[in-house]
Amino acid sequence: MAASARSFVLRHTRLRPVPGLEEIRLHLADEVLPLWHAMQLETNDPDAALPYWAFAWSGGLAIGRYLREHPEVVAGRRVFDLASGSGLCAVAALRAGAATVTAADIDRFAAAAIELNAKANRQRIAVHLGDVLDDEPPDVDVVLAGDCWYDADLAARVLPWLQSVCDRGIDVLVGDPGRRYLPAAELVALATYDVRTTTELEDLDHKQGRVYRMRSAATPAQLDDGLPGG
Ligand SMILES: C[S@@+](CC[C@H](N)C(=O)[O-])C[C@H]1O[C@@H](n2cnc3c(N)ncnc32)[C@H](O)[C@@H]1O
């Protein structure tokens, strides 16, 4: 990954334990706006994306907690972490025993952060820098999607892609604090956690992070028992 993105991440974050998942350490920032301003200067782009990668979001925190409690969901399996940000879900999956993990994000700073965070946790994560939402589902067993439903345009593309993943028989776990574009009808709730987010962009320090399994279009709702792989 570009050395400049890596050194930018290192300059603007501090390696620290993740709240509620202290066994994981990530390069995290304290405040969004000064960092965003620094990114605008670094990239010479006033429309630079927000530095999502510098924070552990509620959806990812919930998935991390779920995988710690239910390592069997990913143990020995090939995992794909969509919209990986810091790589939190990818790191949590490897800690839970995943055989391989690929983390995908469209942001080159996220790609650099994922590599640094993999190294900080002594792990190997394959990083895919780019947008996979127009591609065929990846050849994996489980797809994780932490905090993807904060934007209408993104949600409108993530939903059909995750449905196509699910229809291939790949397990899909979604983590989310109840954001506006969460497609509740397609999801089966598995667990709820009180999570402490690391970004001041949230309205509350503590949020209810929920983990869901995506329902396959082939499975009638009344037959769906809410269990992973069910
Ligand atoms: C709110 S963050 C969530 C990060 C992480 N999953 C977590 O829960 O902490 C959303 C991430 O989605 C990424 N993203 C946005 N559009 C994307 C796309 N089309 N494909 C992959 N990642 C995307 C952003 O760059 C950002 O890193």
The ligand as a MOL file (V3000), in Angstrom:
LIG
                    3D

  0  0  0     0  0            999 V3000
M  V30 BEGIN CTAB
M  V30 COUNTS 27 29 0 0 0
M  V30 BEGIN ATOM
M  V30 1 C -18.9510 3.3630 8.8100 0
M  V30 2 S -17.5190 2.5970 8.0910 0 CHG=1
M  V30 3 C -17.6040 0.9640 8.7860 0
M  V30 4 C -16.2330 0.3610 8.9880 0
M  V30 5 C -16.1860 -0.9680 9.7220 0
M  V30 6 N -16.9040 -2.0130 9.0030 0
M  V30 7 C -16.7060 -0.8350 11.1460 0
M  V30 8 O -17.8250 -1.2900 11.4140 0
M  V30 9 O -15.9980 -0.2320 11.9870 0 CHG=-1
M  V30 10 C -18.0420 2.3150 6.4020 0
M  V30 11 C -16.9090 1.9430 5.4350 0
M  V30 12 O -17.4830 1.6270 4.1660 0
M  V30 13 C -16.5690 1.9900 3.1640 0
M  V30 14 N -17.2640 1.9990 1.8820 0
M  V30 15 C -18.1190 2.9160 1.3890 0
M  V30 16 N -18.5590 2.5490 0.1610 0
M  V30 17 C -17.9820 1.3470 -0.1120 0
M  V30 18 C -18.0430 0.4350 -1.2130 0
M  V30 19 N -18.7790 0.6980 -2.2970 0
M  V30 20 N -17.3170 -0.6930 -1.1490 0
M  V30 21 C -16.5490 -0.9620 -0.0700 0
M  V30 22 N -16.4490 -0.1510 1.0180 0
M  V30 23 C -17.1610 0.9890 0.9850 0
M  V30 24 C -16.0590 3.3350 3.6430 0
M  V30 25 O -14.8550 3.7050 2.9870 0
M  V30 26 C -15.9030 3.0660 5.1420 0
M  V30 27 O -14.5900 2.6220 5.4380 0
M  V30 END ATOM
M  V30 BEGIN BOND
M  V30 1 1 1 2
M  V30 2 1 2 3
M  V30 3 1 2 10
M  V30 4 1 3 4
M  V30 5 1 4 5
M  V30 6 1 5 6
M  V30 7 1 5 7
M  V30 8 2 7 8
M  V30 9 1 7 9
M  V30 10 1 10 11
M  V30 11 1 11 12
M  V30 12 1 11 26
M  V30 13 1 12 13
M  V30 14 1 13 14
M  V30 15 1 13 24
M  V30 16 1 14 15
M  V30 17 1 14 23
M  V30 18 2 15 16
M  V30 19 1 16 17
M  V30 20 1 17 18
M  V30 21 2 17 23
M  V30 22 1 18 19
M  V30 23 2 18 20
M  V30 24 1 20 21
M  V30 25 2 21 22
M  V30 26 1 22 23
M  V30 27 1 24 25
M  V30 28 1 24 26
M  V30 29 1 26 27
M  V30 END BOND
M  V30 END CTAB
M  END
